[in-house]
Amino acid sequence: MEGDPEAAYAHYVLHKFHILPSAFLALSRNEKAFVMASVDEQVKAEKKQAARIKR
């Protein structure tokens, strides 16, 4: 992710989960870390699924 990583995650959760950026940014450090790790896992799973479909 280029630029501000927190902004990139805020963008993702806005579009994927309809969580406003202000709500995401207001989370505690631990909650934000959990959401960011969850997003990473979700993206990894989506890429794996896309690769499976492509084959």
Helices and strands as residue ranges (DSSP letters): H 5-17, H 21-25, H 29-54
